Amino acid sequence: MKKMMNDYLAWYYLADAQIRNGKFDQALVSIHYALSFSVPYPFKAKLLDMQVQLKEIQRQNNPKK
């Protein structure tokens, strides 16, 4: 587990699994952790894209009335 805490790839794959299981809030947290590392291209771009898509899903699921 300690290695995972310091491995952006583990956070990336965890976020991917969380998205596939509909755990969008948890996925955003995992993406945040992944981005806290020095992430090389193309993973940084992919993580940022995932983050934008999840925020859009959240916005659509929770429209302001």
N, C-alpha and C positions, 0 to 999 in steps of 0.2 A: 504494500500500500504506500510505503514511503516513496518508492520510486515513482509511482503514479502521481504523487503530489508534485513532483518536479519534472514531469514529462508532458509537454504540450500535446503530443500525439495521443496520449492516453485520455486527456481531457477532450480532445477533438472526437475520438471514437466514442467516448462516453456521451457526449452531447448528441452525436449521431444516433446512438441507440435510444437515448431519451426522446428525441424527436420522433423516431419510428414508433415509440410506445405512447405518444401523445403527452409526454411530460415536458411541456414547453417551458414552464417556469424554471424547472430544474436544468433544462438544456441551456437556457440563457446564463445561468450561474456557471455551468461548466465552460461555456464559451468565454465568459469573463475570465475565468481562471486560465484557460488556454492562452488568451491574449495577453495575460500578465507576463508571459515569457517572451523571449526574443524568438519570434516565430518566423521562419523563412517563407518566402513565396514558394508554392502557391497556397500554402495552408493559411496564411494570414488573410489573404483575399477570400478564401473559402469560408473561414470563420466569420469574417465581417459580413459576407453575403448571408450566411446562416442567421446571423444576429438580426439583420434587417428583415429577413423573411419571417422570423419568429415574432418580431415586434409588430409586423403587419398582421399576422394571424391573431395576435392578442388584441390589436386594435379592432379587427373585424368581429371578434368574439365578444368584445366589450364596448360596443358603440355608446357614445355619450347620448343621453336622451334630452 
